[in-house]
Amino acid sequence: MTVVFDIGETLIRYGNPLSWQALYRPALERADEVCGLGLSEEDFAVAIEVLKRYNTRLCPRTREVRADDIFREILDGWGRPDGPREGVKREFFAFFKRNDPRPFPDVPGVLAKLKQAGVRTAALSDVAYGEDNETALADIRCLAAYIDLPLTSRDIGWRKPDGRGLRYIAEQFQEDVRALVFVGDEEKDVLCANGVGAVSVLIDREGRRPAYGQRYTISSMDEILKIL
């Protein structure tokens, strides 16, 4: 048996809104200050328009992109194609991790119990704006001993609800995809699991009680043990 987990707001608490649009300006201001760019109002406007085009809450897509390509487009729009792309990219994403993302309190213990029971685990997360795995997966480094196969949409090339990520995990573990249990906090997680016949589990920590067609709903990670 394999249990697959979404990362953001399922394993790790970030505290950011689902859409980052309202925070583009302060994130870009951080990059401007750290990298010494001296951005103008026009520069900010150019960058914000590029970011909006890659905001999946505004412009849904299933094929993944690369952060390098997004920030290359931003620097080209600034007329600075040779500017500090890596620095701007780094500081932009760092802004959204300023709240020191950590696992929810119930996560490490449950993962440890799954490991002890011989249950295989994987993570499958969509990254924001094509974020590199080096920084995206750093958020679950503290859980590395418990997650056998950590993956993001950068690895797969496709975003949820496309089911290719779950099919890939099933292939890696030589398991029928219908035997996978996928735990996530959003509708796209449920649709992803249902689309390939996996067991969909919605974690609803806030008691919102949405009906996305999930097989099970849990309010804390401990409840996944009862389902298994």
Summary of the structure (lengths in Angstrom):
residues: 228
radius of gyration: 18.5
end to end distance: 9.0
largest distance: 56.6
contacts: 723
relative contact order: 0.16
helix: 47%
strand: 15%
